[in-house]
Amino acid sequence: MEKDSGISKKADEFLQIFKRGEEFTKDLIKENERLRFRIAQLEESVEKSGSEERTRLYEDRIKMLEDEINSLMERYRKTEEENKDFASKYVEVEAENNMLANLYVASYQLHSTLDFNEVLRIVIEIIINLIGAEKFAIFLMDEKTNELLPAAAEGLSLQDISKVKTGEGIIGKVAKEGESYFLEDITNAASEISLSQPAVCIPLKIKEHVIGVISIYSLLIQKNAFSNIDYELFNLLAGHAATAIFSSRLYTQSERKLTTIQSFLDLLKEKPKR
């Protein structure tokens, strides 16, 4: 909703710019008509006056034209600045539209399946393709031990990633407090990777309940900074990915229990052999 409100605000600003352009055009037409009328008056006056008076009128006419030119040039300069501002805002809105399209596709993909492994694969694709992460890991909370267990990884060996206790280190602190962590200068993140020092750490939250953490250690080589779109994607991951992972894990556990119960019932229904 906040994003829709932002787009509406941008659209209102564009409408204001268009209105100012329309008003400016109308003013130019009025000025042109006034100038034509004034010239006609001067020409009529010149025809009726002598040479000295004619010269003075011509000088007045030149002065008036010069003032008009200066005024038009000043207004042209202002309009050009507004056009540049409009072009800049257009680029911003276009980028936001692309971001919204990506968010829609990512959200649709996340909720398109209840297969736990498939959901993890989709989350990994979003992190790689939309955020531009190169090496990262997805931790999920073990409610019994209150520890974060590595569930998936990209660019890293899952076996090399240790579990993390809630509250310990950056990852554990993010899981405990539910607040994202961002390294101030991510350009240094790719040089030396430490599994305890991620560049970005995003809690996977359902409301205020943290079910896991996405820990990003390095970005793709062409990525040297985060944009506003990236932070929107982080928010998407924090909410939608958490819901998709949580739902698919519950569904998988329910399916497993249902299978067990069904097997038990089938066993009870079997007639004893004589």
Beta strands, then each sheet from edge to edge (+ up, - down):
strand 1: 133-142
strand 2: 147-154
strand 3: 164-165
strand 4: 181-182
strand 5: 200-206
strand 6: 209-219
sheet 1: 3+ 2- 1+ 6- 5+ 4-
end
